[in-house]
Amino acid sequence: MPPTDPSPAARPRRNDPGRRDRIIGACLDVIAEDGVDGTSHRRVAAHADVPLGSMTYHFSGRDELLREAFTRFTTSTSERFAARLDQVVPGDREGVVQAVVDIIRRDVFPDRRELVLTHELYTLAARDPAYRDLTNAWMRRSRAALERCFDPATARVVDALIEGLTIHRALDTQPCDEADVELAVRRLTQG
C-alpha cells in the first residue's frame, strides 16, 4: 500500500509565478486599510492568501516589502502623471494648462486609498531618511515629465503646486472651487 502522505521531495511543487506580485499588491491594500504601523507579514500573507512562509521566501523582511510596495505605488502614480502630459501637443500652452489641471482634479489622489498611501509614505519618509530615496525618485519622475512642457524651475514649482492643491482638495472640509485650480495653474504657468 503506498504512503498517504508523500515525502516533501515527492510532493508536487505549487506553481504560483504571480505570488510575489500578489504579495506586493496585498501589502498596499493593508497599508491603505491599517497604515504602515498596522502592516505585518501575517496580515499581508492573509490578505494575499499565501502561506506565511512565502513572506520570508520572497522578502528579507518588512522593510524590503514596504520598499517594494511603495516603489510600485509611486511608479504607477508617476506613469499616470506622465501619460496625462504625453497627451499634450508640443508647444500647446493651453493643452499644458489643461493637462496640469486634470492631473490635480483627476490623477493625484483619485480616491481615498491613494491619499492614504501617499501620506503613509510621506510620514515614513519624514521619520526614516532611508525612505526619502523613494519620495525623491518620485519627485524626479514628476519633474522630468513636467520638464517636457516647462523649464526646470517652472517644473519644480508646478510640481509643488500640484502637490499642495491636491492635498488641500483631498483634506479640506470646504468644497474646492474648481475654477480656483485652473486660475492657480494659469497664473503660475503663464506669468
CORRAKA-V546836 format. One record per residue. N is the residue number from 1. RES is the residue in three letters. SS is DSSP state (hx for helix, st for strand, lp for the rest). PHI is phi in degrees with one decimal (* if undefined). OMEGA is omega in whole degrees, -180 to 180 (none if undefined). Layout:
# CORRAKA-V546836
N_RES_SS_PHI_OMEGA / N_RES_SS_PHI_OMEGA
This chain:
# CORRAKA-V546836
1_MET_lp_*_-179 / 2_PRO_lp_-71.4_179 / 3_PRO_lp_-63.8_-180 / 4_THR_lp_-82.3_-180 / 5_ASP_lp_-121.0_-178 / 6_PRO_lp_-61.8_178 / 7_SER_lp_-63.5_-179 / 8_PRO_lp_-54.0_-179 / 9_ALA_lp_-68.9_-178 / 10_ALA_lp_-87.9_180 / 11_ARG_lp_-70.2_177 / 12_PRO_lp_-68.8_178 / 13_ARG_lp_-78.2_177 / 14_ARG_lp_-76.1_180 / 15_ASN_lp_-92.3_-179 / 16_ASP_lp_-139.3_-175 / 17_PRO_lp_-63.7_-180 / 18_GLY_lp_-93.9_-174 / 19_ARG_hx_-60.5_-178 / 20_ARG_hx_-59.4_179 / 21_ASP_hx_-61.8_179 / 22_ARG_hx_-64.6_178 / 23_ILE_hx_-63.8_179 / 24_ILE_hx_-62.6_178 / 25_GLY_hx_-62.1_179 / 26_ALA_hx_-64.8_178 / 27_CYS_hx_-60.8_177 / 28_LEU_hx_-61.3_178 / 29_ASP_hx_-62.3_-179 / 30_VAL_hx_-66.5_177 / 31_ILE_hx_-60.0_-179 / 32_ALA_hx_-63.8_-179 / 33_GLU_hx_-85.7_-170 / 34_ASP_hx_-119.1_-177 / 35_GLY_lp_78.2_179 / 36_VAL_lp_-60.9_-178 / 37_ASP_lp_-62.4_180 / 38_GLY_lp_-90.9_-177 / 39_THR_lp_-95.1_178 / 40_SER_lp_-129.2_176 / 41_HIS_hx_-57.0_-178 / 42_ARG_hx_-61.5_-180 / 43_ARG_hx_-65.5_-180 / 44_VAL_hx_-65.5_179 / 45_ALA_hx_-59.7_179 / 46_ALA_hx_-63.5_-179 / 47_HIS_hx_-66.2_-180 / 48_ALA_hx_-83.1_-177 / 49_ASP_lp_58.5_177 / 50_VAL_lp_-128.8_176 / 51_PRO_lp_-63.1_180 / 52_LEU_lp_-55.3_179 / 53_GLY_hx_-61.8_178 / 54_SER_hx_-63.7_-178 / 55_MET_hx_-64.1_-179 / 56_THR_hx_-76.3_176 / 57_TYR_hx_-70.0_-175 / 58_HIS_hx_-91.6_-176 / 59_PHE_lp_-136.6_-179 / 60_SER_lp_-70.8_179 / 61_GLY_lp_176.9_-178 / 62_ARG_hx_-61.4_-179 / 63_ASP_hx_-60.3_179 / 64_GLU_hx_-63.1_178 / 65_LEU_hx_-61.9_179 / 66_LEU_hx_-61.8_179 / 67_ARG_hx_-61.7_179 / 68_GLU_hx_-62.7_-179 / 69_ALA_hx_-64.7_-179 / 70_PHE_hx_-68.7_175 / 71_THR_hx_-63.6_178 / 72_ARG_hx_-60.7_-178 / 73_PHE_hx_-61.3_-177 / 74_THR_hx_-68.0_179 / 75_THR_hx_-66.1_-180 / 76_SER_hx_-66.8_177 / 77_THR_hx_-66.3_178 / 78_SER_hx_-62.8_179 / 79_GLU_hx_-64.6_178 / 80_ARG_hx_-64.7_178 / 81_PHE_hx_-59.6_-179 / 82_ALA_hx_-64.8_180 / 83_ALA_hx_-60.9_178 / 84_ARG_hx_-63.5_-180 / 85_LEU_hx_-72.4_178 / 86_ASP_hx_-64.5_-180 / 87_GLN_lp_-77.0_-177 / 88_VAL_lp_-81.0_176 / 89_VAL_lp_-74.1_-180 / 90_PRO_lp_-51.5_179 / 91_GLY_lp_87.5_-179 / 92_ASP_lp_-84.7_-176 / 93_ARG_hx_-62.4_179 / 94_GLU_hx_-66.2_177 / 95_GLY_hx_-63.3_178 / 96_VAL_hx_-64.8_179 / 97_VAL_hx_-58.2_-179 / 98_GLN_hx_-65.3_178 / 99_ALA_hx_-64.1_180 / 100_VAL_hx_-65.9_177 / 101_VAL_hx_-60.1_179 / 102_ASP_hx_-66.3_176 / 103_ILE_hx_-59.7_-179 / 104_ILE_hx_-66.9_-175 / 105_ARG_hx_-77.4_-170 / 106_ARG_hx_-122.6_-167 / 107_ASP_hx_-96.5_180 / 108_VAL_lp_-97.5_-176 / 109_PHE_lp_55.0_179 / 110_PRO_lp_-66.9_180 / 111_ASP_lp_-153.1_-178 / 112_ARG_hx_-60.5_-179 / 113_ARG_hx_-55.9_-178 / 114_GLU_hx_-69.1_175 / 115_LEU_hx_-60.2_-179 / 116_VAL_hx_-64.6_-180 / 117_LEU_hx_-59.6_-180 / 118_THR_hx_-61.3_-177 / 119_HIS_hx_-73.5_173 / 120_GLU_hx_-64.9_178 / 121_LEU_hx_-65.8_179 / 122_TYR_hx_-58.6_-180 / 123_THR_hx_-64.1_179 / 124_LEU_hx_-62.2_180 / 125_ALA_hx_-67.9_178 / 126_ALA_hx_-68.5_-179 / 127_ARG_hx_-86.7_-174 / 128_ASP_lp_-126.5_-178 / 129_PRO_hx_-55.0_180 / 130_ALA_hx_-63.4_179 / 131_TYR_hx_-86.3_180 / 132_ARG_hx_-66.9_177 / 133_ASP_hx_-61.1_178 / 134_LEU_hx_-68.2_-179 / 135_THR_hx_-68.9_178 / 136_ASN_hx_-68.1_177 / 137_ALA_hx_-63.5_178 / 138_TRP_hx_-62.7_179 / 139_MET_hx_-63.3_179 / 140_ARG_hx_-61.9_179 / 141_ARG_hx_-64.9_179 / 142_SER_hx_-62.1_-179 / 143_ARG_hx_-66.2_178 / 144_ALA_hx_-62.0_178 / 145_ALA_hx_-65.3_179 / 146_LEU_hx_-68.1_-180 / 147_GLU_lp_-69.4_172 / 148_ARG_lp_-72.5_-178 / 149_CYS_lp_-117.7_-175 / 150_PHE_lp_-134.6_172 / 151_ASP_lp_-68.2_-175 / 152_PRO_hx_-56.6_-179 / 153_ALA_hx_-66.2_178 / 154_THR_hx_-67.1_179 / 155_ALA_hx_-59.2_-179 / 156_ARG_hx_-64.9_-179 / 157_VAL_hx_-74.9_175 / 158_VAL_hx_-66.0_177 / 159_ASP_hx_-60.4_178 / 160_ALA_hx_-65.9_177 / 161_LEU_hx_-62.5_179 / 162_ILE_hx_-57.9_-179 / 163_GLU_hx_-59.8_-177 / 164_GLY_hx_-64.5_-179 / 165_LEU_hx_-66.4_180 / 166_THR_hx_-67.6_177 / 167_ILE_hx_-65.0_179 / 168_HIS_hx_-62.7_180 / 169_ARG_hx_-62.7_-176 / 170_ALA_hx_-76.2_-171 / 171_LEU_hx_-108.3_-178 / 172_ASP_lp_-68.2_180 / 173_THR_lp_-80.1_176 / 174_GLN_lp_-96.2_179 / 175_PRO_lp_-61.8_-179 / 176_CYS_lp_-79.4_173 / 177_ASP_lp_-80.1_-176 / 178_GLU_hx_-59.7_178 / 179_ALA_hx_-65.5_179 / 180_ASP_hx_-65.0_179 / 181_VAL_hx_-62.9_-180 / 182_GLU_hx_-63.3_179 / 183_LEU_hx_-60.4_-180 / 184_ALA_hx_-63.3_-180 / 185_VAL_hx_-65.0_180 / 186_ARG_hx_-61.9_-178 / 187_ARG_hx_-61.9_-177 / 188_LEU_hx_-73.6_-173 / 189_THR_hx_-94.1_-177 / 190_GLN_hx_-117.6_174 / 191_GLY_lp_80.0_none
